[in-house]
């Protein structure tokens, strides 16, 4: 591999770190936790061609952390509450998010 390849890797790592720095604490922790969980589970799958039930729970937790940190769409329950409280969805700042 060339020096240019490794210089590009360094740039990528710096860009990724800057991106994480722009996120709030919950978002950064969600990504870090899910990355760690996925690494562990994929390693287990590769070694054993099996997965522990506790790993399924870790995946679910990682998904929920990521989902909560980066939610962009309300649940059906939330939509009902929005309607009940006369909150308009989507907000005006969301321009053609679904249809474009």
N, C-alpha and C positions, 0 to 999 in steps of 0.2 A: 504494500500500500504506500501511496505517495505522501509526501509532506502536505500537499494540498488537501488530501483526504482528511488528515488529522487536524489541519487548520480549520476545515469546514466543520468537523465534529466539535471543536472548541467553540466556534461561533454558535453552533446549535445549542450547546449546553448553556452558554451565556444567555442566549435568547430565551430558552426555556426558564432559566432562573429569573430573568426579568419578568416574564409572563406570570410566574408564580408570585413574584413580589407585588404585582398589581392586583392580585386577588385578595379578598378578605380572608380572615383566619379560617373560617369554616370551609371555604372553598379549597384553600391550600391543604388543609388537613384531610379533606375528603379525597383529594387526588393522591396524596401521600399514602393514606391508609389503603385505598383501593389498589394502588400500584404494588404495595407490599403484599396484600392478600392475593392478588393475581399471580405474582411471582411464586408465592408459596404453593398455591393450588396447581398451577401449571407444572411446577417441579414435581409435585406428588403424582400428577397424572402421567408425566413422562417416566418416572421411576417405577410406578406400580401399575399403571394402566387402571387405576382405581381412584376413588375419591372418598374421603371420610365424610360422614354426615356433618361433623363439626366444620368442615371446610365449606359445605353448602351454606351453613349459617354465616360463615365469614364472608362469603360472596354476597349473600343477601344483605348483610350489614354494610358492606362496601357499596353495593348498589344504592341502598337507602341513603347513605351519607352523600354520595355523589348526586343522587336525585334531589335531595333536599337542598344541597348547596347550589345547584344549577337549575332549579325548577324554572320553566318558562311558560308552562301551561297549567291552569288550575284543574283540579279534579272535578268530577261531576258534582260532588257535595259542595265544593267551594263555589261552583257556578250557581248552584241553587241559592246559596247564601248571598252571593253577589246580587242576584235578582231580588231576593227578599229585602236586602238592604239598599236597593236601588243604586248599585255600583255598576257602572258600564264596563262591559268586556267585549272586545279588547280595548285597552286604553288607547287614546289617540296617538300615543308615541309608537304603538305597534302598527306599522304600515305594511300591509300585505304580507304578514309573517307566514300565514298558511298558504295563501293562494299564489304566491309568486314563484 
